Amino acid sequence: MLYWNMSKAVREEIIKSKRAKYGERIVQSLTAQLIPRYGRGFSKRNLWNMIKLYDKYPILQSLLGEFKGLSWTHIINLLPIKDDLKHEFYATLCQKERWSTRTSRHLFLSRKRISAYLHF
């Protein structure tokens, strides 16, 4: 929830647009300010992941429902999945099967691996 709130503030109050060059400069500047104060969790890459998360889930309740019980690393692993049905399917599997982040990343790489894991 912290990362979602941070991304909401960055997207709505600081970036306000999708201009690539401007956004890149803002994120770089924020990273330089946040890392010394709060640590590596606010790296440039992580800030962009936070922004992607907010862009995909602008309503906090939808985020909380889909990712309940998953770690930030699980969520990052799920972000590249564009198909909403697949996204929800994999999030549910992570929750129900209690997959580690390493297992989920490994299995997301190949549909065949998922099928074998689920014994289809």
N, C-alpha and C positions, 0 to 999 in steps of 0.2 A: 504494500500500500504506500510506503514511503516513496518508492521509485515512481509509482503512478502519479502521486501528488507532485513530485519533483518535475516529471515530464509535463504535466498539465501546466505548471507555472512557466516552464521553459517555452512550451509551444504557444500558449495563449498570451503570456505577458511579455516575453522577451523576443521570441522569433516572429510571431504573428503572421508570418507568410511562409511560403515554401520556396523562396528564392535560395538556390543552392549556395551561392558564394556568401551571402549574408549569414545564412544559418551556420555554415562552416566556421566563419569567423567568431560568431557568438558562442558556439559550442567549444571552440578552442579556448576562448577567453574564460568561459565558465570553468572549464577543466583546470586551467591554470590557477584559478581562485579556490576551487573546491578541494582539490587533491591535498594541498598542504594543510587545509583545515580539517577535512573529514576522512581522508584516506583514498586508497585506490579504487574504491567502489564508484567513484565519480570520474573515471577515465573518459576520454573522448569516445571510445567505442561503447562504453556502458551508457553514456548520456544519449548517444544515438539509439541504442536499444530501448532506453526509457521513452524516447520520443516516438519510436515505432510502436511501442506498446500503447501509448496514449492515442496515437493515430488509429490503431486498430480497435481500441476499446475506450472511446471517449466517455462512456458512462461507467463509473466505478463498479456499480452493482453487477454488470455483465462480466466484468473481469473477476470479481470475487467468486461468482458462481462457477465459472469455468475452471479456474485455477486453484480452487480451495485445496489447501494442503500441499501444494507444489512449491518448490523452492524457486528462487529467482533464476537459477541455472536451468531448471526444467522449462520455465517460461521462455527464456532466451532460445532454448533448443526448439521450442514449438513455434516461435515467431515466423520463421521462414516458410512455414506451411501455409499456402495461400487459400486452398480450398477449405471453406468453413466446416464442412462435414468431416473431412479428414482431421482437421485441427481439433475439433471437439472429440472425435474418436480417440486420437492419440492422447489427448489430455485425460480422458476418462481411463484409458489403459494405464497411464502413469499412476493415476490415483488408486485404481482398484488393484493393480498388480504390485504397487509400491516399488516401481522401478527406480533404480538409482539414476542419477543424471548421466553417468557413463553408459549404462544399459540403454536408456532412452535414446541418447545420441547415436549409439551404435545401431539400434534397431530402426531408427528413422531414416537411416541412409539407404535402406533397401526394403521395398515392399515384400520381396521374397523372404527376407529375414523375419518380418512381422508374421507372414503367413506360416512360416516354419515354427515360430515361437508359439503361435496360437493353434497349431496343429490343423490347419485348413487342408 
